[in-house]
């Protein structure tokens, strides 16, 4: 069911309603290009090493580099496995912020002592999964449009909260082996 906001139809959020997406957890993320256009490259057949099946285009290399740079922009993030496919990116983002004490955060200020502040219900909106993905998409878009002016992302992204080690391993294997199943993939665009 779609709702209206300011007289326009909106698709309801796919996010877990009571989950803080800024909290420490591992997230499996899928981000697609708009209309699933294959900007990032092509798949070749290499059954020995699945990740070398992806022949990245110049824009695909940008996407890969921007993914690997995420921890430089978000120091509380660690990365699990990832793969840049022809028209989407799969990856594991691990938010690993230092443990907070008594529900307080220290806010760093420029050349002034750190000030304690009360924690927002869902934390700072600049330190959550959406802001990480938004930053990644902006970085790729800025550089990709110098090569292909029409480059665009699908407006949303898919995420899955990884709840245990078994799921983490299963998802990592899925990511690594994804190129081998490209022609069966729901994101495949012929």
N, C-alpha and C positions, 0 to 999 in steps of 0.2 A: 504494500500500500504506500502511496506517495502522499506527502503532506504539502500544504501550500505555505510559503513564507513570502511576504510582500507580494502576494497574488501570483507567485510563480511556484510550479511544482518542484518539490525537492525529494530526493531519494533519502530514506532514513539512513542514519549512520550504521555502518557495519561493525563499529567498535563495541566492545563489551561495556555495557552501560555503567557499571560501578567499578571499573578498573582504572587505576591511575597509570596512564601510559608514560609517566615520568619515573615510575618506580623501577627498582632494580629487577631485571628479568631479561630473558633471551626472547627475541621476536624473530619470526620468519616472515620476511617481507617480499612481496612481488610488486614490481613497478612496471607498468606497460607504456609503450609509446602510444600517442594518439592514433586511433584507427589501426593499431598494430602494424604500423609501417616498419619495415625492416631496415632501420637506420644503422644498426650496430654491426652488421656483417652477415656472414653466412655460415652454414654448417657443412663440414666435410666429413667423410667417413674415416674415422680413426678409432678402431675398437681397442687398441692397446691403452691409450690414454684419453678418456672421454673429454677432459677439459681442453685438450689440444684440438678437438673437433671444431671448435669455434674459431673461425677466421675473422678477426675483428677488423672493421672498417676504421677510418680515422675517428669517426664519432664514437664507435665502440671502444676504442682505446681511451678516449676522453672519459667515457662513462666508467670504464674500469679504473682509471687513475683517480677520478673523483670519488669513487667508492672507497678506494684504499686510503684516501686522504681524510675520510670522515673523522677518525680519532684526533687528527690535528686540529680540527675545528670544534670538536666535542670531546675533550680529554677524558670524560667519564664513560666513553664508549669503547668497547672492544668489538672486534669483528670476528665472526665465525666464517664458515665457507660462503662463497658467493660465486655466481656465474653471470656473465653478460651474454645473453642470448640475442638472436637477431632483432627481436622487437620487445624484449623485456629483460628485467634484471631480477634475479633471485638472490637473496642474501640473508644472513643471520646477523642481527644487530643485538649486541649485549650491552644493556645499560648497567653500569657498575659504579654507581656513585658511592662515595664514602658513607659509612653509617652515620646517620644523624642522631644527635642526642636530645632527648626530651622534646621531640617535635619542633626543634628550632634549627634554623639554617643560619650560617654566617654569610652576610652579604659583603662581598669585597667592593670597596670604594676606591677611587683613584687617590693614592697618596694620603689616605685618611684611615684611621683605625677601622677594623671590621665591625659592623653593627649587627647585633642579633635581630631577627625579625620573625614574626609568626608565620608558620608554613601555610601557604595557600592550600585549599582542600585537595587540589590535584597538582600541586607543585608549580614551580615557575614554568610558564608556557614556552619558554625558550630552551628548556631542557627536557623535552619529552620526545617520543618517537616521531610525532608529526613534524616537529621543528627539525629533527635530524633529516628526515626524508625530504622536507621542503628545501633545506640547505643543499642537499645532494642534487635535487632536481634543478635548482637555480644554477648551480655550478656547471652542470652538464649543458643546460639550455644556453647559457651565456656563451660558452665555447662552441657548441654545436651549431649555433645559428651563424657563426662566422663561416661555416662550411656549407650548411644547408639552411637557408633562411626560413624554411617552413617547418623546421624541427619543432615538435611539441610532445608533451607527455599527456597521457590520460589524466584527468583531473584528480583522481583518487588513487589509492594504492591498497593492496590487500595485505593484512597482517594476521599472524597467528601467534598467540602467546605459547611459547614452548614450556611445558610444565614439568618435564623430567628428563633424565639422561637418555632414556630409551628413545623418546621423541626427538631429542637433539640429534642423536646418532642417525635415526631414520631420515630426518629432514636433511642432514648433511649429505647422506648418501644420495638422496633424491636430487639435491643441487648438483653434486659432482657428476651424476649420471644423466642429468637432464639433456645434454646434447645428443646422447644416443637415442633418445626417444622423441626427437624434434618433430618428426613427421606424424607422430601420434599426439603431440602436445596440443592442448586447447588453444594455445596462443599462436599455433602454426598459421602462417599466411602464405599461401601458394602464389 
